[in-house]
Amino acid sequence: MQLFDLNNIITEQVTSDPLYHEFLRVPAMSLGLYILPAHSTDPQQPHNEDEVYYVVSGRGMIEVAGENQSVQSGTIVYVPAHAPHHFHSITEDLTIVVFFAPAETGD
């Protein structure tokens, strides 16, 4: 078993990538923490893996394959592999747990 504390992961992120910090990688999946400050631009591109976002805190919008939806604390979004997507209109800092299946390849 591996157990993670979100507060510790947020602290660890300060010393890694300012936007994305992977904290679990096994062949079947990877998990990371994605933080987008209010009014920032989401630079991500489509991924080769299916993806689930769990919004821990914040407010904004997500566009997936041309469809826009608002997101806030408690929102869960599934994005299929290769679908164009990005967060936008971020009004409050977004803290998001990201699940990739299988593990993200970075391609």
C-alpha positions in Angstrom: 0.0 0.0 0.0 1.0 3.6 -0.6 -0.7 6.4 1.2 -0.5 10.0 0.2 -1.4 13.2 2.1 -2.5 16.1 -0.2 -0.9 18.7 2.1 2.4 17.0 1.8 2.1 16.7 -2.0 1.4 20.4 -2.3 4.5 21.2 -0.2 6.6 18.8 -2.4 5.3 20.6 -5.5 7.0 23.8 -4.4 10.4 22.2 -5.0 9.4 20.6 -8.3 7.6 21.8 -11.4 5.4 24.8 -10.5 2.4 23.5 -12.5 2.5 19.6 -12.4 4.0 17.2 -9.8 3.7 13.5 -10.4 3.5 11.6 -7.1 2.7 8.0 -8.2 3.7 6.0 -11.2 2.9 2.3 -11.8 2.4 0.7 -15.2 -1.4 0.9 -15.1 -1.6 4.5 -14.0 0.1 7.7 -12.8 -1.2 10.4 -10.5 -0.1 14.0 -10.2 -1.0 17.3 -8.8 -1.7 20.2 -11.2 -1.9 23.7 -9.9 -3.1 26.6 -12.2 -3.1 30.1 -10.7 -6.0 32.4 -11.2 -5.9 34.1 -14.7 -3.1 31.8 -15.9 -3.0 29.9 -19.2 -3.1 26.1 -19.3 -0.3 25.0 -21.6 -1.1 21.3 -21.9 -1.6 19.4 -25.1 -3.7 16.3 -25.8 -2.3 13.1 -24.1 -1.9 9.6 -25.3 -3.7 8.3 -22.2 -7.2 8.5 -20.7 -7.3 11.1 -18.0 -9.4 12.0 -15.0 -9.3 15.4 -13.2 -10.5 15.8 -9.7 -10.8 19.5 -8.7 -9.7 19.9 -5.1 -10.2 23.6 -5.0 -10.6 26.7 -7.2 -12.9 27.8 -10.0 -12.6 28.0 -13.7 -13.7 26.4 -17.0 -12.5 23.4 -18.9 -12.9 22.9 -22.7 -12.8 19.3 -24.0 -13.2 18.7 -27.7 -15.0 22.0 -28.1 -17.3 21.6 -25.2 -17.0 24.0 -22.2 -18.0 23.3 -18.7 -17.4 25.1 -15.4 -15.3 23.4 -12.7 -15.0 23.9 -9.0 -14.2 22.0 -5.8 -15.6 18.5 -6.1 -15.8 18.5 -10.0 -14.6 15.3 -11.7 -13.9 15.4 -15.4 -13.0 12.4 -17.7 -11.0 13.2 -20.8 -10.4 10.5 -23.4 -7.0 9.9 -24.9 -6.1 12.3 -27.7 -9.0 14.7 -27.0 -8.0 18.4 -27.2 -8.6 20.0 -23.8 -7.5 22.8 -21.5 -8.6 24.8 -18.5 -9.4 28.5 -19.0 -11.2 31.4 -17.4 -9.6 30.5 -14.1 -11.1 32.9 -11.5 -9.7 31.1 -8.4 -6.4 29.1 -8.2 -7.2 25.5 -9.4 -5.7 22.6 -7.5 -6.3 19.4 -9.4 -5.4 15.8 -8.8 -4.8 14.1 -12.2 -5.1 10.4 -12.9 -3.6 9.0 -16.1 -4.4 5.4 -17.3 -2.1 3.9 -18.3 0.8 5.9 -16.8 1.5 9.1 -18.7 4.2 8.7 -21.3 4.9 12.4 -21.8 4.7 12.0 -25.6 
